[in-house]
């Protein structure tokens, strides 16, 4: 899966590191933070991918889970060459 976040491309494997969920069927969303009960704010609009199976959230840029950064979706390098988006799988 290739994502365009603010003009920067990122690629993630379509497999959640938690239990193999299809990340490509997840929802792209902001990071929700809270200063306390009843207060919440959004940051990093459209930079977070939420797995459809158990709602773990991943940073699209790094593949790391927000809750536990040691859990990481596989990422692939992406480049733009001659106007084409090129994904390097090797
Ligand atoms: S399989 Fe993705 S959160 Fe569990």
Backbone and ligand atoms as CSV (ligand in chain L), in Angstrom:
chain,resi,resn,atom,element,x,y,z
A,1,UNK,N,N,0.848,-1.157,0.000
A,1,UNK,CA,C,0.000,0.000,0.000
A,1,UNK,C,C,0.893,1.219,0.000
A,2,UNK,N,N,0.559,2.175,-0.863
A,2,UNK,CA,C,1.341,3.414,-0.934
A,2,UNK,C,C,0.441,4.558,-0.478
A,3,UNK,N,N,0.978,5.399,0.398
A,3,UNK,CA,C,0.235,6.531,0.945
A,3,UNK,C,C,0.940,7.826,0.572
A,4,UNK,N,N,0.153,8.832,0.338
A,4,UNK,CA,C,0.672,10.176,0.114
A,4,UNK,C,C,0.271,11.023,1.317
A,5,UNK,N,N,1.249,11.341,2.145
A,5,UNK,CA,C,0.988,12.152,3.338
A,5,UNK,C,C,1.662,13.500,3.138
A,6,UNK,N,N,0.861,14.479,2.828
A,6,UNK,CA,C,1.398,15.825,2.631
A,6,UNK,C,C,2.423,15.920,1.522
A,7,UNK,N,N,2.267,15.096,0.486
A,7,UNK,CA,C,3.192,15.133,-0.644
A,7,UNK,C,C,4.369,14.173,-0.521
A,8,UNK,N,N,4.506,13.527,0.623
A,8,UNK,CA,C,5.567,12.535,0.823
A,8,UNK,C,C,4.939,11.137,0.712
A,9,UNK,N,N,5.592,10.252,-0.041
A,9,UNK,CA,C,5.057,8.907,-0.228
A,9,UNK,C,C,5.657,7.930,0.761
A,10,UNK,N,N,4.808,7.017,1.229
A,10,UNK,CA,C,5.232,5.947,2.144
A,10,UNK,C,C,4.552,4.656,1.699
A,11,UNK,N,N,5.227,3.542,1.911
A,11,UNK,CA,C,4.634,2.248,1.560
A,11,UNK,C,C,4.701,1.316,2.757
A,12,UNK,N,N,3.588,0.644,3.000
A,12,UNK,CA,C,3.487,-0.326,4.087
A,12,UNK,C,C,2.971,-1.643,3.528
A,13,UNK,N,N,3.444,-2.729,4.124
A,13,UNK,CA,C,2.907,-4.043,3.791
A,13,UNK,C,C,1.463,-4.131,4.282
A,14,UNK,N,N,0.628,-4.806,3.510
A,14,UNK,CA,C,-0.784,-4.928,3.856
A,14,UNK,C,C,-0.992,-6.063,4.861
A,15,UNK,N,N,-0.252,-6.002,5.949
A,15,UNK,CA,C,-0.375,-7.030,6.985
A,15,UNK,C,C,-0.034,-6.404,8.337
A,16,UNK,N,N,-0.989,-6.447,9.231
A,16,UNK,CA,C,-0.784,-5.863,10.553
A,16,UNK,C,C,0.162,-6.745,11.373
A,17,UNK,N,N,1.156,-6.152,12.056
A,17,UNK,CA,C,2.082,-6.956,12.855
A,17,UNK,C,C,1.439,-7.534,14.118
A,18,UNK,N,N,0.272,-7.063,14.492
A,18,UNK,CA,C,-0.372,-7.601,15.687
A,18,UNK,C,C,-0.900,-9.012,15.434
A,19,UNK,N,N,-1.783,-9.138,14.445
A,19,UNK,CA,C,-2.371,-10.450,14.200
A,19,UNK,C,C,-2.725,-10.645,12.734
A,20,UNK,N,N,-2.014,-9.957,11.863
A,20,UNK,CA,C,-2.160,-10.193,10.426
A,20,UNK,C,C,-3.330,-9.525,9.748
A,21,UNK,N,N,-3.953,-8.569,10.384
A,21,UNK,CA,C,-5.093,-7.877,9.784
A,21,UNK,C,C,-4.716,-7.144,8.501
A,22,UNK,N,N,-5.718,-6.933,7.635
A,22,UNK,CA,C,-5.484,-6.250,6.360
A,22,UNK,C,C,-5.426,-4.736,6.541
A,23,UNK,N,N,-4.244,-4.209,6.747
A,23,UNK,CA,C,-4.109,-2.765,7.009
A,23,UNK,C,C,-4.716,-1.916,5.898
A,24,UNK,N,N,-4.720,-2.457,4.680
A,24,UNK,CA,C,-5.271,-1.705,3.558
A,24,UNK,C,C,-6.764,-1.454,3.671
A,25,UNK,N,N,-7.425,-2.167,4.550
A,25,UNK,CA,C,-8.855,-1.936,4.797
A,25,UNK,C,C,-9.063,-1.065,6.029
A,26,UNK,N,N,-7.963,-0.546,6.555
A,26,UNK,CA,C,-8.050,0.312,7.735
A,26,UNK,C,C,-8.463,1.724,7.382
A,27,UNK,N,N,-8.551,2.536,8.406
A,27,UNK,CA,C,-8.991,3.924,8.270
A,27,UNK,C,C,-7.809,4.846,8.524
A,28,UNK,N,N,-7.657,5.850,7.667
A,28,UNK,CA,C,-6.629,6.869,7.868
A,28,UNK,C,C,-7.245,7.976,8.708
A,29,UNK,N,N,-6.526,8.371,9.738
A,29,UNK,CA,C,-7.105,9.312,10.687
A,29,UNK,C,C,-6.022,10.157,11.345
A,30,UNK,N,N,-6.417,11.177,12.104
A,30,UNK,CA,C,-5.423,11.943,12.857
A,30,UNK,C,C,-5.069,11.198,14.146
A,31,UNK,N,N,-4.061,11.672,14.829
A,31,UNK,CA,C,-3.729,11.172,16.163
A,31,UNK,C,C,-4.579,11.952,17.156
A,32,UNK,N,N,-5.277,11.241,18.013
A,32,UNK,CA,C,-6.134,11.887,18.997
A,32,UNK,C,C,-5.390,11.914,20.329
A,33,UNK,N,N,-5.271,13.098,20.904
A,33,UNK,CA,C,-4.614,13.236,22.205
A,33,UNK,C,C,-5.602,13.828,23.212
A,34,UNK,N,N,-5.306,13.612,24.483
A,34,UNK,CA,C,-6.195,14.112,25.527
A,34,UNK,C,C,-5.394,14.797,26.622
A,35,UNK,N,N,-5.901,15.939,27.072
A,35,UNK,CA,C,-5.296,16.641,28.202
A,35,UNK,C,C,-5.975,16.252,29.510
A,36,UNK,N,N,-7.022,15.426,29.396
A,36,UNK,CA,C,-7.752,15.005,30.579
A,36,UNK,C,C,-9.144,14.556,30.190
A,37,UNK,N,N,-9.899,14.126,31.168
A,37,UNK,CA,C,-11.244,13.615,30.926
A,37,UNK,C,C,-12.092,14.688,30.244
A,38,UNK,N,N,-12.713,14.314,29.155
A,38,UNK,CA,C,-13.595,15.227,28.447
A,38,UNK,C,C,-12.892,16.174,27.489
A,39,UNK,N,N,-11.584,16.123,27.412
A,39,UNK,CA,C,-10.827,16.993,26.506
A,39,UNK,C,C,-10.056,16.138,25.512
A,40,UNK,N,N,-10.161,16.472,24.266
A,40,UNK,CA,C,-9.352,15.783,23.264
A,40,UNK,C,C,-9.039,16.727,22.120
A,41,UNK,N,N,-7.948,16.459,21.475
A,41,UNK,CA,C,-7.514,17.253,20.330
A,41,UNK,C,C,-6.991,16.315,19.264
A,42,UNK,N,N,-6.957,16.822,18.063
A,42,UNK,CA,C,-6.414,16.063,16.946
A,42,UNK,C,C,-5.091,16.680,16.523
A,43,UNK,N,N,-4.146,15.820,16.197
A,43,UNK,CA,C,-2.878,16.275,15.640
A,43,UNK,C,C,-2.471,15.279,14.560
A,44,UNK,N,N,-1.525,15.673,13.738
A,44,UNK,CA,C,-0.992,14.814,12.681
A,44,UNK,C,C,-2.124,14.279,11.781
A,45,UNK,N,N,-2.914,15.194,11.285
A,45,UNK,CA,C,-4.052,14.850,10.430
A,45,UNK,C,C,-3.628,13.914,9.294
A,46,UNK,N,N,-4.365,12.803,9.142
A,46,UNK,CA,C,-4.179,11.839,8.047
A,46,UNK,C,C,-2.799,11.185,8.032
A,47,UNK,N,N,-2.156,11.070,9.188
A,47,UNK,CA,C,-0.838,10.417,9.266
A,47,UNK,C,C,-0.883,9.071,9.984
A,48,UNK,N,N,-2.068,8.691,10.442
A,48,UNK,CA,C,-2.199,7.480,11.248
A,48,UNK,C,C,-3.142,6.494,10.544
A,49,UNK,N,N,-2.742,5.226,10.514
A,49,UNK,CA,C,-3.565,4.174,9.909
A,49,UNK,C,C,-4.069,3.249,11.012
A,50,UNK,N,N,-5.375,3.068,11.050
A,50,UNK,CA,C,-6.000,2.256,12.093
A,50,UNK,C,C,-6.385,0.904,11.517
A,51,UNK,N,N,-5.874,-0.167,12.096
A,51,UNK,CA,C,-6.158,-1.524,11.617
A,51,UNK,C,C,-7.644,-1.859,11.831
A,52,UNK,N,N,-8.282,-2.502,10.846
A,52,UNK,CA,C,-9.707,-2.804,10.985
A,52,UNK,C,C,-10.007,-3.959,11.944
A,53,UNK,N,N,-8.989,-4.740,12.324
A,53,UNK,CA,C,-9.271,-5.903,13.178
A,53,UNK,C,C,-9.396,-5.531,14.660
A,54,UNK,N,N,-8.377,-4.898,15.229
A,54,UNK,CA,C,-8.412,-4.612,16.666
A,54,UNK,C,C,-8.072,-3.151,16.968
A,55,UNK,N,N,-8.135,-2.330,15.926
A,55,UNK,CA,C,-8.002,-0.865,16.074
A,55,UNK,C,C,-6.633,-0.370,16.528
A,56,UNK,N,N,-5.602,-1.182,16.380
A,56,UNK,CA,C,-4.269,-0.642,16.647
A,56,UNK,C,C,-3.997,0.452,15.626
A,57,UNK,N,N,-3.258,1.480,16.065
A,57,UNK,CA,C,-2.963,2.612,15.192
A,57,UNK,C,C,-1.473,2.630,14.856
A,58,UNK,N,N,-1.180,2.915,13.597
A,58,UNK,CA,C,0.195,2.903,13.109
A,58,UNK,C,C,0.553,4.229,12.460
A,59,UNK,N,N,1.783,4.663,12.728
A,59,UNK,CA,C,2.326,5.838,12.071
A,59,UNK,C,C,2.661,5.444,10.633
A,60,UNK,N,N,2.012,6.056,9.672
A,60,UNK,CA,C,2.218,5.684,8.267
A,60,UNK,C,C,3.674,5.901,7.852
A,61,UNK,N,N,4.322,6.910,8.389
A,61,UNK,CA,C,5.699,7.224,7.986
A,61,UNK,C,C,6.703,6.174,8.448
A,62,UNK,N,N,6.468,5.594,9.619
A,62,UNK,CA,C,7.449,4.656,10.178
A,62,UNK,C,C,6.946,3.222,10.242
A,63,UNK,N,N,5.636,3.038,10.189
A,63,UNK,CA,C,5.048,1.710,10.356
A,63,UNK,C,C,4.900,1.316,11.815
A,64,UNK,N,N,5.364,2.136,12.741
A,64,UNK,CA,C,5.344,1.796,14.167
A,64,UNK,C,C,3.951,1.989,14.774
A,65,UNK,N,N,3.575,1.052,15.642
A,65,UNK,CA,C,2.332,1.199,16.387
A,65,UNK,C,C,2.481,2.348,17.374
A,66,UNK,N,N,1.435,3.148,17.539
A,66,UNK,CA,C,1.507,4.273,18.467
A,66,UNK,C,C,1.610,3.783,19.902
A,67,UNK,N,N,0.913,2.720,20.213
A,67,UNK,CA,C,0.890,2.191,21.573
A,67,UNK,C,C,2.213,1.529,21.947
A,68,UNK,N,N,2.803,0.819,21.000
A,68,UNK,CA,C,4.052,0.093,21.246
A,68,UNK,C,C,4.914,0.166,19.994
A,69,UNK,N,N,5.822,1.141,19.924
A,69,UNK,CA,C,6.626,1.329,18.706
A,69,UNK,C,C,7.487,0.122,18.325
A,70,UNK,N,N,7.638,-0.841,19.237
A,70,UNK,CA,C,8.401,-2.036,18.856
A,70,UNK,C,C,7.588,-2.914,17.908
A,71,UNK,N,N,6.278,-2.718,17.879
A,71,UNK,CA,C,5.408,-3.411,16.917
A,71,UNK,C,C,5.357,-2.544,15.664
A,72,UNK,N,N,5.814,-3.090,14.563
A,72,UNK,CA,C,5.998,-2.246,13.382
A,72,UNK,C,C,5.550,-2.972,12.119
A,73,UNK,N,N,4.701,-2.316,11.343
A,73,UNK,CA,C,4.335,-2.833,10.022
A,73,UNK,C,C,5.543,-2.672,9.100
A,74,UNK,N,N,5.746,-3.626,8.234
A,74,UNK,CA,C,6.885,-3.538,7.320
A,74,UNK,C,C,6.712,-2.342,6.390
A,75,UNK,N,N,7.796,-1.598,6.226
A,75,UNK,CA,C,7.784,-0.445,5.326
A,75,UNK,C,C,8.695,-0.733,4.138
A,76,UNK,N,N,8.471,-0.020,3.063
A,76,UNK,CA,C,9.276,-0.142,1.847
A,76,UNK,C,C,9.664,1.257,1.396
A,77,UNK,N,N,10.874,1.386,0.852
A,77,UNK,CA,C,11.267,2.703,0.329
A,77,UNK,C,C,10.452,3.071,-0.916
A,78,UNK,N,N,10.095,4.330,-0.980
A,78,UNK,CA,C,9.344,4.854,-2.121
A,78,UNK,C,C,10.079,6.092,-2.623
A,79,UNK,N,N,10.150,6.222,-3.944
A,79,UNK,CA,C,10.787,7.395,-4.534
A,79,UNK,C,C,9.938,7.867,-5.713
A,80,UNK,N,N,10.131,9.109,-6.085
A,80,UNK,CA,C,9.517,9.634,-7.298
A,80,UNK,C,C,10.635,9.827,-8.301
A,81,UNK,N,N,10.540,9.114,-9.421
A,81,UNK,CA,C,11.574,9.170,-10.457
A,81,UNK,C,C,10.917,9.486,-11.793
A,82,UNK,N,N,11.330,10.569,-12.408
A,82,UNK,CA,C,10.756,10.995,-13.678
A,82,UNK,C,C,9.235,11.086,-13.611
A,83,UNK,N,N,8.711,11.563,-12.494
A,83,UNK,CA,C,7.281,11.744,-12.340
A,83,UNK,C,C,6.525,10.467,-12.007
A,84,UNK,N,N,7.221,9.359,-11.829
A,84,UNK,CA,C,6.575,8.077,-11.493
A,84,UNK,C,C,6.892,7.724,-10.037
A,85,UNK,N,N,5.906,7.185,-9.349
A,85,UNK,CA,C,6.120,6.702,-7.989
A,85,UNK,C,C,6.700,5.287,-8.094
A,86,UNK,N,N,7.892,5.097,-7.508
A,86,UNK,CA,C,8.607,3.819,-7.616
A,86,UNK,C,C,8.707,3.210,-6.223
A,87,UNK,N,N,8.242,1.974,-6.100
A,87,UNK,CA,C,8.278,1.238,-4.850
A,87,UNK,C,C,9.383,0.190,-4.932
A,88,UNK,N,N,10.278,0.178,-3.945
A,88,UNK,CA,C,11.396,-0.774,-3.936
A,88,UNK,C,C,11.050,-1.914,-2.977
A,89,UNK,N,N,10.841,-3.091,-3.525
A,89,UNK,CA,C,10.447,-4.253,-2.715
A,89,UNK,C,C,11.635,-5.073,-2.230
A,90,UNK,N,N,12.799,-4.851,-2.786
A,90,UNK,CA,C,13.952,-5.687,-2.448
A,90,UNK,C,C,14.622,-5.327,-1.239
L,1,LIG,S1,S,-4.638,-7.506,13.561
L,1,LIG,FE1,FE,-4.318,-5.389,13.456
L,1,LIG,S2,S,-4.750,-4.676,15.394
L,1,LIG,FE2,FE,-4.962,-6.799,15.554
